[in-house]
């Protein structure tokens, strides 16, 4: 597992838990179905947001440096430069 994948999983999990807890915490003052609905919406929002954060962090390609994109010159051209 690469470092970017691990970072994506950890950051997505932290974001998902924060969204879920935020939805639950706001609904603790009210009992019953409101708390259940807040838990369901918070869980769904946390999972979707966490998955998107994982995709952005782990799956998106890393930008190459400018030196890496230049083609390799043959030996006779490098000696002249």
For each residue, the residues with C-beta under 8 A, 3 or more apart:
1: 5 6
2: 5 6 58
3: 6 7
4: 7 8 57 58 62
5: 1 2 8 9 58
6: 1 2 3 9 10
7: 3 4 10 11 57 58
8: 4 5 11 12 53 54 55 56 57 58 59
9: 5 6 12 13 54 58
10: 6 7 13 14
11: 7 8 14 15 53 54 57
12: 8 9 15 16 49 50 51 52 53 54 57
13: 9 10 16 17 50
14: 10 11 17 18
15: 11 12 18 19 46 49 50 53
16: 12 13 19 20 46 47 49 50
17: 13 14 20 21 46
18: 14 15 21 22 46
19: 15 16 22 23 42 45 46 49 50
20: 16 17 23 24 39 42 43 45 46
21: 17 18 24 25 42
22: 18 19 25 26 42
23: 19 20 26 27 38 39 41 42 43 45 46
24: 20 21 27 28 35 38 39 42
25: 21 22 28
26: 22 23 29 38
27: 23 24 30 34 35 37 38 39
28: 24 25 35
29: 26
30: 27 34 35
31: 34 35
32: 35 36
33: 36 37
34: 27 30 31 37 38
35: 24 27 28 30 31 32 38 39
36: 32 33 39 40
37: 27 33 34 40 41
38: 23 24 26 27 34 35 41 42
39: 20 23 24 27 35 36 42 43
40: 36 37 43 44
41: 23 37 38 44 45
42: 19 20 21 22 23 24 38 39 45 46
43: 20 23 39 40 46 47
44: 40 41 47 48
45: 19 20 23 41 42 48 49
46: 15 16 17 18 19 20 23 42 43 49 50
47: 16 43 44 50 51
48: 44 45 51 52
49: 12 15 16 19 45 46 52 53
50: 12 13 15 16 19 46 47 53 54
51: 12 47 48 54 55
52: 12 48 49 55 56
53: 8 11 12 15 49 50 56 57
54: 8 9 11 12 50 51 57 58 59
55: 8 51 52 58 59 60
56: 8 52 53 59 60
57: 4 7 8 11 12 53 54 60
58: 2 4 5 7 8 9 54 55
59: 8 54 55 56
60: 55 56 57
61:
62: 4
63:
64: 68 69
65: 68 69
66: 69 70
67: 70
68: 64 65
69: 64 65 66
70: 66 67
71:
72:
73: 77 78 81
74: 77 78
75: 78 79
76: 79 80
77: 73 74 80 81
78: 73 74 75 81
79: 75 76
80: 76 77
81: 73 77 78
